[in-house]
Amino acid sequence: MIDFHCHLDLYENPTLVSQRVVAEGLYLLAVTTSPRAWAGTRALFASLPRIRIGLGLHPQLIAERYAEVDILCELVSQARYIGEIGLDGSAEHLANIELQTRVFRQILSVCAKDGGRILSIHSRGAASAVLDELERCPGAGVPVLHWFSGSRKELDRAIALGCWFSVGPAMLRGEKGLTLAGAMPRNRVLTETDGPFAQERNKPLMPWDVVLAEDRLGKLWGRPPPKVREQLLQNLQTLTVPQS
């Protein structure tokens, strides 16, 4: 099982969650919301098998913590995965979209200068703007668009730009999410939960709940769960930054 976008440090008891993650043999990308959170999460969990830590600065926190972008950029050389980063164009964050864009552009530029990274990217309400920045900085690495919710036209553009996608149970509950997921290249799809923020039946999704996403992808793809899991594992194994 793969949970490629999970806020491990924000669960009520992250140590217990991590213990079950290890016991289940899950591959997990623990994204973080700030460079300081990355340092703490890395100290706790980076030594555990199959758990990787993403160095992030969440766009919804930019208004208060934009100065931390300099800290993040100094740490890029120590991190293979960068996330959660991106842009949020929803109503409550639209007022600082220009600041978000400057920060996102700076992060992408530093990643490009350091050879590229695997990027877990937030694009709610700002898919076109995110794609504009990725197009502006093609050497930043491999973009994995988390919980993509743009239009079909924006999805087609993302595919043409080489983007990957991480999809979870919450995204795959609705008709729009299923339609978008069905149009994504199967060899560029990974599963996620976005736990503990995303929920199922009013409870936070746990990393092992990616089985729900596997089941829903199976129905979408017309493939049995073992074949879906095999495809996802193959995808993860091929997710690397091209060497220049």
N, C-alpha and C positions, 0 to 999 in steps of 0.2 A: 504494500500500500504506500501511497505517496501523498503527503500533505505539503504542497509547495508554497503555501502562504498561510501561516499560522502565527498568532501573537502569543507564543508560549509563555513569555514573561508576565502576561497580563491575566492568566488564569488565577483563580482563587488560591490554588495550591499547585504551582508550576512544577515543583519537585515530584509530587505524586504523578502528575500528568506525564512528565518525562520518563518516569520509571515504567509506566505502561507503554509508552511509545517504544522504548527499548525492548520490552518484553514482546511486543507485537511485531517487532522487526520493521517498523515503519521508517520510511525515508521522510525527513521533515526539514523544511526550511523555516526557521524561526525568524520572521521579519521583526524589525524593531522600529520604533517611532522617533528615536533620537539617537545621536552618537553616544550619549551617556548611557542610555538603555542598552545599546549594543555592548558596551564594555562590561556591564554587569551580567547581561545574558550570556555573553561569551565565557566569562569566568565560571559561570555555573554549569553550562551545558555543552560547550564546544568539544569537550573531551569524550562525550558520549557517542556511541556508534550510530552512524547514519543521521545524526543531527547536525545541521549547518546553520550558521547565524548570519542573517542579513544586516548589513550596516545601513541604517535608514534615517530619514528625516521626513516624517509624514506631512503631506501638503496641508492637512487641516491644522497643523501646529505651527505653520510658518509665521503667522502673524505674531506669535509670542516668542518663537525660538529661532527666527531666521538667522541670528548671529552664529548659531551652531553649525551653519553650513561650512564655515572655515575649519571647524574641528573635524567634521565628516571628511572634508577633502584631504586633510592631513592623514586620515586613517585609511583611505582607499587602498593604499599599497598593502595593507594587512588583511584585506577582505576580498574573497573571491565573489561573494554575492552582495549586491547592493539593493536594499529594499527595507522598508517600503518608501518609495519616492514617487514623484509624479505631480499631477495637477488635479485640483478639485474645483469644478465650476458650478457646484450646487449653490443655491441661493444664499446660504449662510456663510459661504467662503468666497463668493464671486468678487467681493469688494477688494480682496488682496490678490487677485489673480496675476497682476503684473509682478508683484513681489514673488509669488510662487514661481512664476515663469523664470525670473532671474536666477532664483535658487536652483531650479531644475536644470536650467541651461549650464550653470556653473558645475553642477555635479556631473552631468553628461560630459562636459569638456574635460574634467579631470580624469574621468574613467577612460576617455579616448586617449589621452596622453599617456596613460599607464597601461595601454594595451587592450583595453576593453574589459567589461565585467558582465556577469549574468545579472540582469536587472529585473526586480519585481516591481511593477509599475501600476500605480493607482491612476485612473483616468475618468472618474465619475463626472459626468457633465462637461467633460473637457477632452473628449477623444481626439477631435481634430487638432486641438492645440498641442496635445501630447505628440501626435504623429508629426506635426510641423517641427517640433523640437528634435525628434528622433531623425527626421529627414535632414535637418540642419547639421546633425552630429552623427554621421553613420558609423563612426569608429567607436562609439560608446560601448558597444557590446551586443549581447543578445537580449532584446526586450521581451519579457514575459508579462503580458497584460493581464492583470489580476481582475477577475469578475468584470469582464468587459461588458459595457452596457450601451455602447454607441449604436449608430445606425448600421444598416447593412452596407451602405456605401463606405462608411468609415471602416467597417470590418474588412471589406475588400481591399481598401487602401493599406490597412495594417498587414494583411496577408502579403500583399505585394512588397511591403517593406521588410518582410522576413520576420515579423513578430511571431512569438509563441503566445499561448493562452493558458491560464490556469482557471479551472471551472470547479465550482463546488455545489453542494446540495441546495443551498439557498438560491443560487443563480439558476439551477436546473429545475426549480419548482414551477417557474412561470413560462408562459408560452413564448415570450420574447427571448428569454435566456436559452430555451431549448432550440428555437429557430436559429439563433446566432451560433450556438454550439454545433448544431448540425451542419453549418456552413464552414466551420473551421477545419483546416487540414488535420486529419487524425494523427499524423506524425509530429504535430506541433502542439498537442494538447497534453496538459498535466492536470491532476486533481488537486484541490485545495479545500480548506474549510473556512478560512478567515475567522476561526474561533479565537477568542470567545465572543467576538462581536456578532458574527452571524449565528442565527439560531434555527433550531428545528423543534417544533411543538413547544415554543416558549422556553427552551433550554439551550444554553450555549452549545454549539457544535464542538465536539472533541476531535482530536486528530484522527482517531480510528473511525469516525463517522464518514470518512471519505468513501467507505463502502457504499453509502447512499448515492454518492456521485458516480461510482463505478456502475451501480445498478441502473441509474438513469441514463448513463452513456450507453450501456449495453442495449437498452430498449431503443435508444436513438439510432445506434449503429447497426442494430439487428445482429448483435454478437453476444454469446454467453459470457458471464462474468469472468471466467478464467482467461478468455481471449482478450477481454478488455484490459485486465490487469497486465497481461503479457505485453500488449501494445503500449501501455503507459510506462512500463519498466523499460522497454526498448527506447521509448522517447527520452526518458530521463538519461539513459546511457549515452545518447547522442547529443545531449545538451551541453555544448562546449563553445567557448569563444574561438572563432577562427583565428589561426595564427597568420599574422601579416608577413 
